[in-house]
Amino acid sequence: MLEKVILKKKRIDDYAPIIGQEKVANLKEAAKPIQGLRVLHVNATAHGGGVAELLNSTIPLLNDLGLQAEWGLLCKEEPFFEVTKNFHNALQGKYYDLTPLAEKIYLKRNRLCAKMLENDYDLIVIHDPQPAALRHFHGRGNAKWIWRCHIDTSRPNMDIWNFIKPFIEEYDAMVFTMKEFVPRDIKTPCLYTIAPAIDPFTSKNIDLDVAVCKTIVAEFGINLRRPLLLQVSRFDPWKDPLGVLEVYRQVKEKVDDAQLAYIGSMADDDPEGWHIYNQVKDRVKGDSDIFLYTNLSGVHAFEVNCFQRVADVVIQKSIREGFGLVVSEALWKEAAVVAGNVGGIPLQINDGVNGLLAQNNEEFVDKVLYFLTNIKKSHEMGKRGHEYVREHFLVPRLVQEEIKLYRDLVHSSVV
Ligand code: UDP
């Protein structure tokens, strides 16, 4: 049996004060015809990264709405995650030399995990490339299968794409975050685009008293009388942590008391993290105004919440980005956000309205300085950011779209 994640309890009614009673009622109504549906979600890790964050909230809500939803994990093994991180990077366009050994490691793990998958689900949702070949090795069984892609596959490395494509074309439906991510040559009976969302009731996002946040952040050595820039992201090349340091350095030439906090958790399925962390640490070179934290230095979801609420500017310097939950998280906290104009980020930020988008280091520096010197604008945009997230990127909307997909699929004649 696949390892199952122990689920939290969540109640859809709790969201009514935030999204309104009508939306909650609509969601309950939509779920009625598929109550009892047995759904299994499978991904690579229960900790670290956006997918784990999403599943932690959506699966308990599906259960509260009367479905029987479970969360299974791919059985872990070090060389496998090294291979799949390379696949992940290559699917986002990085050069990669796909070797027979890498193919063998990938297929062996998927074959083994497919044997551990029970046969009594109506729907199986497979997230991202790591478990993508489960459908192939398991066979359809009695279930409908969905492949949910969370990354930007608009310009994939063709070797890896041609390797993965036959496996995902066996699915009954595919879900991408945006239509721009859908590779042109893909064939699927059902194609959906659904954007992710954040949960206002996790310790990462729950409303907190700013005085409490200040106390917590100050305990980590930050001087809150001085400007604070923040990026929260895995240590990953696509999040451009070295670029963040560069932007900070240029900002500091103009604002000499600026500080930078970089918070980067280590995900189980991301062996690249420590390597990049060490690169970043080397570049910091004794600058005592740069603070690097990981989940191992005591910065977990609650602390991330505090940092996002007190930072003067939140940066998200991604150069490729599937969605970037961190952007919605920061907007929800009314933060002034400057983020890369890539992937799913412009879905969340209307430039100049609820945050600022930047194309390159120079623009990042200018826009960070803009926020540091225009406090009124930063508050105005922050408030609009909160409302924009309320309208578009809270988890009940995501659950609503998933339920529609399940209903369409369960009632469709795809076999
Ligand atoms: N995150 C965290 N601690 C960290 C770094 C990231 O809790 O040190 C969380 C972050 O708040 C967000 C998720 O990990 O909820 C990252 O999701 P996102 O979509 O931004 O990026 P991904 O890591 O999935 O590429």
Residues whose N, C-alpha, C, O or C-beta is under 5 A from the ligand:
A	BS01	UDP	G49 G50 V51 E53 V232 S233 R234 I263 G264 S265 V304 F323 G324 L325 V326
